[in-house]
Amino acid sequence: MTTPGLRDSAPPVDRRERVAVAVVTVTFGLWLLVWALVVPVFQAPDETAHIDATVHLATSAPWVAPGEMHVLNAVQAAAAQQATLPKSEWSDFAELLGGAPGESSTVDQMTQHPPTAYLVGALVLKAVHFAGLRWDHAVLVLRLVDVAAVTLLPLLTWASVRRLTRSPRAGLVGALALFGIPQLASIASSVSNDAPVMLFAAVVAWLTVRLLTGDHRWRTTLALGVVLGGLVWIKGTGLPAVPFAALVVLVAGSGLLPLRTRLVRTVVTMAVTAGIGAWWWVHNVLAYGRVQPNGYTAMRPPKEFPPGEHPTLSHFLDVSWGTLARTFWGSPGIKAQVSIGDVLTSVLTLVTLAVVVAFAFRKGPDRRAVVVLAVFPALLIAIQTYTSAHAYLTTTEVAATQGRYYFPAIVCLVAVSAIAWRRMAGGPTARARTAVGLSIALPAVGLYGLGVVSSWFWNAARFPVTPAGVERYVALGPVPPSVVAVLVALVLVGLVATVTAVVRSAAPTRAPGVVTTA
């Protein structure tokens, strides 16, 4: 059953809008591909461990208890070759596994997660006969799998924002907002279990927006349960989506559907989710006595504060704020050592928070939907804060402060922000100008981030690109520099085309087309 609601006031999607959405989605896929080629192997957060976990399964090794798997000597040998040998002398995986058999003493913490994402990667490695591939090419294959998984994120963001705001133009700007987060591109294009989490969580967000805006069909509710089950089958960062989705189903249709009906729908959704994805977490409780075992225990054991020292709230907040802001917007590298700038990330964070807090939750027909959508990121913030505070109190380190932990809720964050920016702008003319400004500024942040990362890794942190930087990429990069240049050019063309569509929608006089509703 589809009931009248916010959805009904949105204009239909016409051909020009479909083309614009297709362009921005393909452009985002090319954007992720550029990042996959620019960030060196092993330089994404935890990428060594993710690669190792996948290779373990590809070689038919068992998925052991948290803290008991160790990084393969072959994977460490690949990292050593990257640092010491010219690319022409790098080995294929068969040579690495034969020449450096067994495991090292370094713990691979990834068995604290379900093996789902790594099984998919292992199947892909086997399908491409990875043993005969040079190790960097095998890793690139895994990166491309993640790129493919996240490429649809702009489509899902556009669909969610458009439905919530009833504005085609806002939906398109929402899709462009993804380009404004360089860290998201870096994580989505690396070997990680975060990429499939982003995809499944984005589908969950889109389905919840549909439910909150009048789509009360059983098939939508059941689809939410299926996708949510898949999400929690991948990684624990998807677990906060369970109470969020339960709240959505319970609230959706309030005032139209009886409470009993909504309760039944909620129970059915949770049962479907549990039937698909609960097995791993039940296994954890039975085997280890907790839902999410800590694979870092061996590397970060409990530790007392030195005599005369004690935990302080000011230190905790200082480290948490700075690290979270930086690693949300743009701080790639294995140790998050490459930053787009503390000032820039602080400004982006403060402006975004100020606009959302001041305008997103004001009284209006969509306030209930906005409040409910904000629950998902709020849960992630609360859980992350508890985890990092617990680590600080028990190990003296403010750990687990990574902005990427909020990426599962990125569609919800963009949707809530879209409502806030539209309310702040006020009338149609101001909304049009705000949309144009954001459509230009957000991709500019992303392009700046790409420039920072490229110069750091390949050009000794110097702008612009120099012949020495190009030569370094020729020596160590996975493809010829000309391939990267062509991809960047295509990304620029796609961004210009999408921004042009937003600008045209803001023109005072225009023919019917893609984004004609403010």
C-alpha positions in Angstrom: 0.0 0.0 0.0 1.3 3.4 -1.0 -0.3 6.3 0.9 -0.4 10.0 0.2 2.6 11.7 1.7 5.6 13.9 1.1 6.4 11.9 -2.0 3.3 13.0 -3.9 4.4 16.7 -4.1 7.6 15.8 -5.9 7.7 16.3 -9.7 8.2 13.2 -11.8 11.6 12.3 -13.0 12.1 13.2 -16.7 14.7 12.2 -19.2 17.0 15.2 -18.6 17.1 14.4 -14.9 17.8 10.7 -15.5 20.7 11.7 -17.7 22.1 14.1 -15.1 21.9 11.4 -12.4 23.5 8.9 -14.6 26.3 11.3 -15.4 27.0 12.1 -11.7 26.9 8.4 -10.8 29.3 7.3 -13.6 31.5 10.3 -12.7 31.6 9.2 -9.1 32.7 5.7 -10.2 35.5 7.3 -12.2 36.4 9.4 -9.2 36.8 6.4 -7.0 38.9 4.7 -9.7 41.3 7.7 -9.7 41.7 7.4 -6.0 42.3 3.6 -6.3 45.1 4.4 -8.7 46.6 7.4 -6.8 46.8 6.1 -3.2 49.7 3.6 -3.1 48.9 0.0 -2.0 49.1 -0.5 1.8 48.5 3.2 2.4 44.8 3.1 3.2 43.8 2.6 6.8 44.2 -1.1 7.8 44.6 -2.1 4.2 47.4 -4.5 4.9 45.2 -6.4 7.3 42.2 -6.4 4.9 44.4 -7.7 2.0 45.9 -10.3 4.3 42.5 -11.5 5.5 41.3 -11.9 1.9 44.4 -13.7 0.9 44.1 -16.0 3.9 40.6 -17.1 2.6 41.8 -17.3 -1.0 44.4 -19.8 0.1 41.8 -21.8 2.0 43.0 -20.8 5.4 40.4 -21.0 8.2 38.7 -18.0 9.8 40.1 -18.2 13.3 39.2 -16.5 16.5 39.8 -12.8 17.0 43.5 -12.1 17.7 44.6 -15.5 16.5 45.2 -14.7 12.8 48.6 -13.3 11.9 49.7 -11.4 8.8 51.1 -13.7 6.1 54.8 -13.4 5.5 54.0 -13.2 1.8 52.0 -10.0 2.4 54.8 -8.5 4.4 57.2 -9.5 1.6 55.1 -7.6 -0.9 55.2 -4.5 1.3 59.0 -4.9 1.5 59.3 -5.2 -2.2 57.3 -2.0 -2.7 59.8 -0.2 -0.4 63.0 -1.6 -1.8 62.7 -3.0 -5.3 61.8 -1.5 -8.7 58.4 -2.4 -10.0 59.9 -4.7 -12.7 61.2 -7.0 -10.0 58.0 -7.3 -7.9 56.8 -10.9 -7.6 53.4 -12.5 -8.3 51.5 -14.0 -5.4 52.6 -17.5 -6.2 56.3 -16.5 -5.8 55.5 -14.6 -2.6 53.7 -17.5 -1.0 56.4 -19.9 -2.1 59.3 -17.7 -1.1 57.9 -16.4 2.2 55.6 -19.2 3.6 53.7 -19.1 6.9 52.6 -16.3 9.1 54.4 -13.5 10.8 54.1 -12.4 14.5 51.9 -9.4 13.5 48.3 -9.9 14.5 45.6 -9.4 11.8 42.7 -8.2 13.8 40.1 -8.7 11.0 38.7 -11.9 12.3 36.8 -9.8 14.8 34.5 -9.2 11.9 32.3 -11.6 9.9 34.2 -13.2 6.9 31.5 -12.1 4.4 33.4 -9.3 2.7 36.6 -11.2 2.6 34.9 -14.3 1.2 33.7 -12.2 -1.7 37.2 -10.8 -2.3 38.7 -14.3 -2.1 36.3 -15.6 -4.7 37.2 -12.7 -7.0 40.9 -13.4 -6.4 40.4 -17.0 -7.3 38.4 -16.1 -10.4 41.2 -13.9 -11.8 43.9 -16.6 -10.8 45.6 -14.2 -8.5 48.6 -16.5 -7.9 49.8 -15.6 -11.4 49.3 -11.9 -11.0 51.9 -9.5 -9.8 50.9 -8.6 -6.2 50.0 -5.0 -6.9 47.7 -6.0 -9.7 46.0 -8.5 -7.5 45.4 -5.8 -4.9 44.1 -3.4 -7.6 41.5 -6.1 -8.5 40.3 -6.0 -4.9 40.2 -2.3 -4.9 38.1 -2.3 -8.1 35.6 -4.6 -6.4 35.1 -2.0 -3.7 34.9 0.8 -6.3 32.1 -1.1 -8.0 30.3 -1.6 -4.7 30.3 2.1 -3.8 29.7 3.6 -7.3 25.9 3.6 -6.8 26.1 5.8 -3.7 25.3 9.1 -5.7 22.2 7.4 -7.1 21.0 6.3 -3.7 21.8 9.7 -2.2 19.9 11.6 -5.0 16.9 9.3 -4.6 16.8 9.8 -0.8 17.3 13.6 -0.8 14.9 14.1 -3.8 12.2 12.2 -2.1 12.7 13.9 1.3 12.9 17.5 0.0 10.6 17.0 -3.1 13.3 18.9 -5.0 15.2 17.4 -8.0 17.8 20.1 -7.7 18.5 19.3 -4.1 18.8 15.6 -5.0 21.4 16.4 -7.5 23.3 18.7 -5.1 23.1 15.9 -2.5 24.8 13.5 -5.0 27.5 16.1 -5.6 28.1 16.4 -1.9 29.8 13.0 -1.9 32.6 14.5 -3.9 33.3 17.0 -1.1 34.5 14.2 1.3 38.0 13.1 0.1 38.2 10.6 2.9 35.1 8.8 1.7 36.7 8.4 -1.7 39.9 7.1 -0.2 38.2 4.5 2.0 35.7 3.4 -0.8 38.5 2.8 -3.2 40.8 0.8 -0.9 40.7 -2.8 0.1 38.3 -2.7 3.1 35.1 -4.1 4.5 33.8 -0.5 4.8 32.9 -0.4 1.1 30.2 -3.0 1.1 28.9 -1.5 4.4 28.5 1.8 2.6 26.5 0.3 -0.2 24.2 -1.8 2.0 23.8 1.1 4.6 22.9 3.5 1.7 20.2 1.2 0.5 18.9 0.9 4.1 18.8 4.7 4.3 17.0 5.0 1.0 14.4 2.5 2.0 13.9 4.2 5.4 13.3 7.5 3.6 10.7 5.9 1.4 8.9 4.5 4.5 9.0 7.8 6.3 7.6 9.6 3.3 4.5 7.5 2.6 5.6 4.2 1.1 4.0 1.7 3.4 4.0 -1.3 1.0 4.9 -4.6 2.5 7.5 -5.2 -0.1 9.4 -2.0 0.9 9.3 -3.1 4.6 10.5 -6.7 3.7 13.2 -5.3 1.4 14.5 -3.2 4.4 14.7 -6.4 6.5 16.6 -8.2 3.8 19.1 -5.4 3.1 19.6 -4.8 6.8 20.3 -8.5 7.3 23.0 -8.3 4.6 24.4 -5.2 6.2 24.9 -6.7 9.7 26.3 -9.8 8.0 29.3 -7.7 6.8 30.5 -5.7 9.8 29.6 -4.6 13.3 29.4 -0.9 12.2 26.1 -1.9 10.6 24.5 -3.0 13.9 23.4 0.5 14.9 21.2 0.4 11.8 19.1 -2.3 13.5 17.5 -0.1 16.2 17.3 2.7 13.7 15.4 0.7 11.2 13.1 -0.7 13.9 12.3 2.9 14.9 11.6 3.8 11.3 9.2 1.0 10.7 7.4 1.7 14.0 7.1 5.4 13.3 6.3 5.2 9.5 2.6 5.7 8.9 1.9 7.0 12.4 -1.5 8.6 12.3 -2.5 6.5 9.3 -1.7 2.9 10.2 -2.8 1.4 13.5 -0.1 0.9 16.2 -0.8 -2.8 16.1 0.0 -2.9 12.3 3.2 -1.0 12.8 4.3 -3.3 15.6 3.7 -6.3 13.4 5.7 -4.7 10.6 8.5 -3.9 13.0 8.6 -7.5 14.4 8.6 -9.0 10.8 11.4 -6.6 9.7 13.6 -7.5 12.7 12.8 -11.3 12.2 13.9 -11.1 8.5 17.1 -9.2 9.5 17.9 -11.7 12.3 17.3 -14.7 10.0 19.8 -13.4 7.5 22.5 -11.7 9.6 22.2 -12.6 13.2 24.0 -15.9 13.1 27.5 -14.4 13.3 26.7 -12.3 16.4 24.9 -15.2 18.1 28.1 -17.2 17.4 30.2 -14.5 19.1 28.0 -14.4 22.2 28.2 -18.2 22.5 31.9 -18.5 21.7 33.3 -15.4 23.3 30.6 -14.1 25.6 30.2 -10.8 23.8 28.7 -9.5 20.6 31.8 -7.9 19.2 35.2 -9.4 20.3 38.2 -7.1 20.2 40.8 -8.2 17.8 43.1 -5.5 19.1 43.4 -7.0 22.6 46.8 -8.6 21.8 48.1 -5.3 20.4 46.6 -2.9 22.9 46.2 -4.7 26.2 44.8 -3.0 29.4 47.3 -0.5 30.8 47.3 1.7 33.9 48.0 5.4 33.8 51.5 6.3 35.2 51.7 7.5 38.8 50.5 11.1 39.1 48.6 11.0 35.8 44.9 10.4 35.2 42.3 10.7 32.4 40.9 14.1 31.7 37.9 15.2 29.8 39.7 18.0 28.1 42.3 15.7 26.6 39.7 13.2 25.5 37.6 15.9 23.8 40.7 17.5 22.2 41.9 14.3 20.6 38.4 13.1 19.7 37.4 16.3 18.0 40.6 16.9 16.1 40.9 13.3 14.9 37.3 12.7 14.0 37.0 15.9 12.0 40.2 15.3 10.2 39.6 11.6 9.4 36.0 12.3 8.3 36.7 14.9 5.7 40.2 14.1 4.5 43.2 12.4 6.1 44.3 9.4 4.0 47.3 7.3 4.6 48.1 4.2 6.6 48.4 6.4 9.7 46.1 9.1 8.5 49.2 11.2 8.0 48.0 13.1 4.9 45.6 15.9 5.8 43.7 18.4 3.8 44.3 20.8 6.7 43.2 21.1 10.3 41.7 24.6 9.6 39.8 23.4 6.6 38.4 20.3 8.3 37.4 22.3 11.4 35.6 24.9 9.3 33.8 22.3 7.3 32.7 20.5 10.5 31.7 23.7 12.3 29.7 25.1 9.4 27.9 21.8 8.8 27.1 21.3 12.4 25.9 24.9 12.9 23.6 24.7 9.9 22.2 21.3 10.8 21.6 22.1 14.5 20.1 25.5 13.7 17.8 24.6 10.8 17.3 20.9 10.3 14.9 20.2 13.1 12.7 23.2 12.9 8.9 22.7 12.8 7.6 21.6 9.4 5.9 18.8 7.6 9.2 16.8 7.3 10.5 17.3 10.8 9.5 13.9 12.1 11.3 12.2 9.1 14.4 14.4 9.7 14.5 13.6 13.4 14.2 9.9 12.8 16.9 9.9 10.1 19.2 11.7 12.5 19.0 8.8 14.9 21.3 6.6 12.8 24.3 9.0 12.9 23.5 9.8 16.5 23.8 6.1 17.4 27.1 5.9 15.6 28.4 8.9 17.5 27.2 7.6 20.8 28.7 4.1 20.3 32.0 5.5 18.9 32.3 7.9 21.8 31.7 5.1 24.3 34.2 2.8 22.6 36.9 5.5 22.5 36.2 6.6 26.1 36.5 3.0 27.3 39.8 2.5 25.4 41.1 5.7 27.0 40.2 4.7 30.5 41.5 1.1 30.2 44.6 1.6 27.9 45.4 5.3 28.4 45.0 5.8 24.6 42.1 7.7 23.0 41.5 5.0 20.3 38.7 4.2 17.8 38.5 7.8 16.7 38.0 7.4 13.0 35.6 9.6 11.0 35.1 6.8 8.5 33.0 5.0 11.2 30.2 7.5 10.3 30.2 6.7 6.6 27.5 4.0 7.0 25.1 6.9 7.8 26.4 9.2 5.0 23.1 9.2 3.1 21.2 10.1 6.3 23.8 12.9 7.0 23.4 14.3 3.5 19.6 14.1 3.6 19.4 15.9 6.9 21.9 18.5 5.8 19.9 19.1 2.6 16.8 20.0 4.6 18.9 22.3 6.8 20.5 24.2 4.0 17.2 24.7 2.2 15.6 26.1 5.3 18.5 28.4 6.0 18.4 29.7 2.4 14.7 30.7 2.7 13.0 31.7 -0.5 13.3 30.2 -4.0 15.9 32.6 -5.2 18.2 32.1 -2.2 17.7 28.4 -2.4 18.8 28.4 -6.1 21.9 30.5 -5.3 22.7 28.2 -2.3 22.4 25.1 -4.5 24.7 26.6 -7.1 27.3 27.6 -4.5 27.3 24.2 -2.9 27.4 22.4 -6.2 30.7 24.3 -7.0 32.2 24.4 -3.5 31.8 20.7 -2.6 33.5 19.2 -5.6 36.2 21.8 -5.2 37.0 20.5 -1.8 37.2 17.0 -3.2 39.5 18.0 -6.0 41.7 19.9 -3.6 41.9 16.8 -1.5 42.9 14.7 -4.5 45.7 17.2 -5.2 47.0 17.1 -1.6 47.0 13.3 -1.6 48.6 13.0 -5.0 51.3 15.5 -4.2 52.1 13.9 -0.9 52.5 10.4 -2.2 54.1 11.1 -5.6 55.5 14.6 -5.6 57.2 15.0 -2.2 54.2 17.1 -1.0 54.8 19.8 -3.5 52.3 21.5 -5.9 52.0 21.4 -8.8 52.9 18.1 -10.5 56.5 18.0 -11.4 58.5 15.7 -13.8 60.0 14.0 -10.8 56.6 13.2 -9.5 55.5 11.8 -12.8 58.7 9.7 -12.9 58.0 8.4 -9.5 54.5 7.3 -10.5 55.9 5.6 -13.6 58.3 3.7 -11.4 55.8 2.6 -8.7 52.3 3.3 -9.9 49.9 0.5 -11.1 49.1 2.1 -14.5 50.8 4.7 -16.8 50.3 8.3 -15.7 48.4 9.0 -18.9 45.6 6.7 -17.7 45.2 8.7 -14.5 45.2 11.9 -16.5 42.5 10.7 -18.8 40.3 9.6 -15.9 40.8 12.9 -14.1 39.8 14.7 -17.3 36.6 12.6 -17.5 35.8 13.3 -13.9 36.1 17.1 -14.6 33.8 16.8 -17.6 31.3 14.9 -15.6 31.4 17.4 -12.7 31.1 20.4 -15.0 28.1 18.7 -16.7 26.4 18.1 -13.4 27.1 21.5 -12.0 25.8 23.0 -15.2 22.5 21.1 -14.7 22.2 22.7 -11.2 23.0 26.1 -12.6 20.4 25.8 -15.3 17.8 24.8 -12.8 18.6 28.0 -10.9 18.0 30.2 -14.0 15.0 32.6 -13.6 13.6 31.5 -17.0 14.0 27.9 -18.1 12.4 25.2 -20.2 11.0 22.2 -18.4 13.8 19.9 -17.5 15.8 18.1 -15.0 15.9 20.1 -11.9 13.1 22.7 -12.2 11.8 22.5 -8.6 13.6 24.4 -5.9 
